[in-house]
Amino acid sequence: FLHGHLDETVYCQQPPDFVDPAHPDYVYVLQKSLYGLKQAPRTWYQCFATYIRQLGFIPSVSDTSLFIYKDDTQLAYLLLYVDDIVLTASSDALLHSIIVRLHTEFDMTDLGALHHFLGISVTRSSDGLFLSQRQYASDLLQRAGMSECHSTLTPIDSNSKLSATDGPPVADPSEYRSIVGALQYLTLTCPDLAYAVQQVC
């Protein structure tokens, strides 16, 4: 994430405990991105996307974080989320070749076979991959103070008509928004919740 090169000049204050006693009012000129810098995500993405295109990958039209490599019968998919990468290929040789080339450009750690990614657990079987957000859902219920609630066949009253005037406003709108966003993310592997989440939220 810190490999991005800044196109513009960015200054920052001297961090606490690293202030030059001779020049306490001086500022730093950044050579590279820092965590928390507004430009950091964009510069990292540009840096990574430029390099991955040189390897023959093309970005997906529908998802800019997905890159596809196709050469005759060889096929590879690379998904980038901030500084996490999921990579799969049609052969072990192609997979290893891509990993080696990524290692030459970026300081990376290969964590092996995919087991967990962005709150989604991945289980392999002879039938394919099973994606689950069970732990994510449990953590969300805990955060919302609903871990003792019981499950139901229908997650919403289908006869209920909600309006903006029903009930008092929530005490903490930011907490509400956070839970709504988490519920929407949960519908990735639980499409049966999509209707309820969209109706209530």
C-alpha positions, 0 to 999 in steps of 0.5 A, a space after each residue: 500500500 505504501 508503494 504508490 508514487 506521489 504525483 503532486 508535492 505533499 507536505 506534512 508536519 513533523 510527527 510527535 517524538 520526531 521533531 527536529 529540535 533545531 527546526 521545530 517549525 519545519 515540515 516534511 516533503 513526502 517522497 512516498 505515500 503514508 497510511 492515512 494520506 488522502 492520495 495513498 489509495 489512488 497512488 497505490 492502485 495506479 502503481 499496482 494496476 500499471 505493473 499488472 497490465 505489463 504482465 498481460 492482465 486487463 482490468 475487468 469492466 464491471 469491477 476495477 479491482 479484478 484483473 484478468 489474464 488470458 493467453 490461449 488456454 492459460 487463464 488467471 484472475 487477480 482480485 485486489 482489495 487495498 493491499 490484499 490480493 487473491 490470485 487463482 490460475 488455470 495451472 500451478 505453473 502460471 500461478 507460480 510464475 505470476 507470484 514470482 513476478 509480483 515478488 520481484 516488484 513488491 514486498 509481499 507475503 504468500 499466505 498459500 491457499 485461500 481460507 479467509 478474505 474480507 470476512 468471508 471464509 472459504 472451504 474447498 471440496 470436490 464440488 468447488 468452493 463454499 463461501 460463508 460469512 458465519 463468523 462475520 454474521 455472529 460478530 455483527 449480531 454481537 456488535 448490534 447487541 442481538 447475539 441472544 436473538 432467535 432465528 426465524 424462517 422469514 427475516 421480515 414481516 412481509 405484511 408490515 409497511 414501514 414509513 419514516 415516521 415509525 418510531 423515534 430516530 436512532 440515538 447514534 446515526 453513525 452506528 446505524 449506518 455502520 450496521 446497515 453497511 455491514 448487513 448489506 455486505 452480508 448479503 454477498 453470501 446470504 442473498 436470502 437476506 437481501 430483500 429484508 435488508 433493503 426493506 428495513 435499511 
